Amino acid sequence: MKGILNFTNEQLISQFNCLKLAKFRSQQVIDWIYSKGVTSFLQMTSFNGQMQGLLSNNYYIYRPQIATISKSTDGSIKFLLKLDDGLTIETVFIPEGHRNTICVSTQVGCAVGCKFCNTGYNGFKRNLKAEEIIGQVLAIKDYVNSWNDKTKRISNVVFMGMGEPLYNWDNVNIALQNLKLGGEIQGLSSKRITLSTSGIIPVLEKIIPTLECNLAISLHAPNAITRSSIMPINDLYNIENLLPVCRIYNKLHPNKIITFEYLLLKGVNDDRVMAKQLIKLLHGIKCKVNLIQFNSWEGDSYVGCDEYTMQNFRKILVSSGINATIRHSKGQDIMAACGQLQSSN
């Protein structure tokens, strides 16, 4: 059988055509899955028994198994999800005011290997299928009853969990398209989805002309030497070649800004000199900078800077005209904050 979440709307129409099902049937199935959250074709009561049987014999609706749940004092919830092959991933639900955000993973582990990140420290296992990415969102919506409780409706999805999304672009692209399905109530607009990447330049160059969601770049240093020392990916896709691609993004999407993520590490990238270098690096780019506090994990060798240093770094950026904010991570007490996610594999 085939996982129906692995198909885009257009692909599903083609699939149904082979089964001699009318084109409108695909939209009906999409509404049941993405608007109502059904997990079985037998729950699709607008179909007769023959059609339910036809769909059940050819497709399945995927959900990962929730293995463990950890709840933070700040309201965040971390889910350890078990995949069909026994491997596990982590996903986080982050409620904040009127926003309910899901942070999804795109790989089991991560091949980029940033030295400050727990996910990369634990290595890479494999890419996630589209259904395994989408399934994270659907499983959490099941758990929090997002389908029926308006206060729990998912407002944002960020691809900032385990893995490098651009190393799994084909599946991530399907997930991006399908998460926008489900109508005005359950569907997400492109403005509510953010894709975060360490900057896989060949893929980035290919996708930016048609990329509809928000783009975030994991920068974390203002020069090649420092960046390579904490992000080995910089040796392959150098910051000096990455920034011109960001300028092209600005030209192609004049109404959007790029978010640069910058993790402040004590004695590594947090002093005044680094701030001035960052200002020079980003000159002329329409962007904002998210300054992120370091979240420790067992085995790490870094220390986050203090609040004074973080605030001072921000003031230097703001004084130069850069929109800079400090992002205090959620879920630190349950190892659900930025850079802390891992699996049990």
Backbone hydrogen bonds, N-H to C=O, Kabsch-Sander energy under -0.5 kcal/mol:
donor,donor_aa,acceptor,acceptor_aa,energy
2,K,58,N,-2.4
4,I,2,K,-0.7
4,I,60,Y,-2.3
6,N,3,G,-1.7
7,F,4,I,-1.2
12,L,8,T,-2.5
13,I,9,N,-2.0
14,S,10,E,-1.6
15,Q,11,Q,-2.3
16,F,12,L,-2.8
17,N,13,I,-1.9
18,C,14,S,-1.5
19,L,15,Q,-0.9
20,K,17,N,-1.4
21,L,16,F,-3.0
25,R,22,A,-1.6
26,S,22,A,-0.5
26,S,23,K,-1.2
27,Q,23,K,-0.7
28,Q,24,F,-1.6
29,V,25,R,-2.3
30,I,26,S,-2.5
31,D,27,Q,-2.3
32,W,28,Q,-2.0
33,I,29,V,-2.3
34,Y,30,I,-3.2
35,S,30,I,-0.5
35,S,31,D,-1.7
36,K,31,D,-1.3
38,V,32,W,-2.0
43,Q,40,S,-1.2
44,M,41,F,-1.3
45,T,43,Q,-1.8
47,F,44,M,-1.9
52,Q,48,N,-2.4
53,G,49,G,-2.3
54,L,50,Q,-2.1
55,L,51,M,-2.6
56,S,52,Q,-2.4
57,N,53,G,-1.9
58,N,54,L,-0.7
58,N,55,L,-0.9
59,Y,55,L,-2.8
60,Y,2,K,-1.9
62,Y,60,Y,-0.6
65,Q,82,K,-2.2
67,A,65,Q,-0.8
67,A,80,L,-2.9
68,T,80,L,-1.3
70,S,78,K,-2.7
72,S,76,S,-3.2
75,G,72,S,-1.5
77,I,93,F,-2.5
78,K,70,S,-3.1
79,F,91,T,-3.2
80,L,68,T,-2.5
81,L,79,F,-0.7
81,L,89,I,-3.0
82,K,65,Q,-3.5
83,L,81,L,-0.5
83,L,87,L,-3.2
86,G,83,L,-2.0
89,I,81,L,-2.0
91,T,79,F,-2.1
92,V,103,C,-1.8
93,F,77,I,-2.9
94,I,92,V,-0.5
94,I,101,T,-3.6
96,E,99,R,-3.2
99,R,96,E,-2.1
101,T,94,I,-2.5
102,I,156,N,-1.9
103,C,92,V,-2.9
104,V,102,I,-0.7
104,V,158,V,-2.2
106,T,162,M,-3.0
107,Q,162,M,-1.4
108,V,126,R,-3.1
109,G,107,Q,-1.0
110,C,119,T,-0.5
110,C,123,G,-1.3
115,K,230,I,-2.4
116,F,230,I,-0.5
117,C,114,C,-1.6
118,N,339,G,-3.3
121,Y,117,C,-1.8
122,N,118,N,-1.3
122,N,119,T,-0.5
123,G,120,G,-1.5
125,K,108,V,-3.2
126,R,108,V,-1.0
128,L,106,T,-2.0
132,E,129,K,-0.6
133,I,129,K,-1.5
134,I,130,A,-2.8
135,G,131,E,-2.2
136,Q,132,E,-0.6
136,Q,133,I,-0.7
137,V,133,I,-0.9
137,V,134,I,-0.5
138,L,134,I,-2.1
139,A,135,G,-2.7
140,I,136,Q,-1.9
141,K,137,V,-2.3
142,D,138,L,-2.1
143,Y,139,A,-2.1
144,V,140,I,-2.7
145,N,141,K,-0.6
145,N,142,D,-0.7
146,S,141,K,-2.3
147,W,141,K,-0.6
148,N,145,N,-1.0
149,D,145,N,-2.6
150,K,148,N,-0.8
152,K,149,D,-1.7
153,R,150,K,-1.2
155,S,100,N,-2.1
156,N,100,N,-1.8
157,V,192,R,-2.2
158,V,102,I,-2.5
159,F,194,T,-3.3
160,M,158,V,-1.7
161,G,104,V,-2.4
162,M,90,E,-0.5
167,Y,164,E,-1.7
168,N,165,P,-1.6
169,W,166,L,-0.7
172,V,168,N,-2.3
173,N,169,W,-3.2
174,I,170,D,-1.4
175,A,171,N,-2.1
176,L,172,V,-2.7
177,Q,173,N,-2.0
178,N,174,I,-2.6
179,L,175,A,-2.3
180,K,177,Q,-0.8
181,L,178,N,-1.6
186,Q,182,G,-1.2
187,G,183,G,-1.7
188,L,179,L,-1.6
192,R,189,S,-1.9
193,I,190,S,-1.5
194,T,157,V,-2.1
195,L,214,N,-2.9
196,S,159,F,-1.4
196,S,194,T,-0.5
197,T,216,A,-2.3
201,I,199,G,-1.5
203,V,200,I,-0.7
204,L,200,I,-2.6
205,E,201,I,-2.9
206,K,202,P,-1.2
207,I,203,V,-2.1
208,I,204,L,-2.2
210,T,207,I,-1.3
211,L,207,I,-1.0
214,N,190,S,-0.7
214,N,193,I,-2.7
216,A,195,L,-2.8
217,I,259,T,-3.1
218,S,197,T,-2.9
218,S,216,A,-0.5
219,L,217,I,-1.2
219,L,261,E,-1.9
220,H,261,E,-1.6
227,R,223,N,-2.3
228,S,224,A,-2.6
229,S,225,I,-1.4
230,I,226,T,-1.0
230,I,227,R,-0.8
231,M,227,R,-3.1
234,N,231,M,-2.4
235,D,232,P,-1.9
236,L,233,I,-1.1
237,Y,233,I,-3.1
238,N,236,L,-0.5
241,N,238,N,-1.3
242,L,238,N,-1.6
243,L,239,I,-2.1
245,V,241,N,-0.7
246,C,242,L,-1.5
247,R,243,L,-1.8
248,I,244,P,-1.7
249,Y,245,V,-2.1
250,N,246,C,-1.9
251,K,247,R,-1.8
252,L,248,I,-2.4
253,H,249,Y,-2.2
256,K,253,H,-1.9
258,I,286,K,-1.9
259,T,215,L,-2.2
260,F,258,I,-0.6
260,F,288,K,-2.9
261,E,217,I,-3.1
261,E,259,T,-0.6
262,Y,290,N,-2.8
264,L,262,Y,-0.5
264,L,292,I,-2.5
265,L,263,L,-0.6
266,K,303,V,-3.1
268,V,265,L,-2.2
269,N,265,L,-1.7
270,D,265,L,-0.5
275,A,271,D,-1.9
276,K,272,R,-2.4
277,Q,273,V,-2.2
278,L,274,M,-2.3
279,I,275,A,-2.0
280,K,276,K,-2.0
281,L,277,Q,-2.4
282,L,278,L,-2.2
283,H,280,K,-0.8
285,I,282,L,-2.3
287,C,285,I,-0.9
288,K,258,I,-2.2
289,V,323,N,-2.7
290,N,260,F,-2.7
290,N,288,K,-0.5
291,L,289,V,-0.7
291,L,325,T,-3.4
292,I,262,Y,-2.6
292,I,290,N,-0.5
293,Q,327,R,-1.1
294,F,264,L,-0.6
296,S,294,F,-0.6
300,D,297,W,-2.2
305,C,264,L,-0.9
310,M,306,D,-2.1
311,Q,307,E,-2.7
312,N,308,Y,-2.5
313,F,309,T,-2.4
314,R,310,M,-2.0
315,K,311,Q,-2.3
316,I,312,N,-1.9
317,L,313,F,-1.7
318,V,314,R,-3.0
319,S,315,K,-2.4
320,S,316,I,-0.7
320,S,317,L,-1.0
321,G,318,V,-1.8
322,I,317,L,-2.1
323,N,287,C,-0.6
324,A,322,I,-0.9
325,T,289,V,-2.6
327,R,291,L,-3.5
327,R,325,T,-0.6
328,H,326,I,-0.8
329,S,327,R,-0.7
334,I,331,G,-1.2
335,M,332,Q,-1.5
336,A,331,G,-2.9
337,A,331,G,-0.5
340,Q,337,A,-2.3
341,L,337,A,-0.5
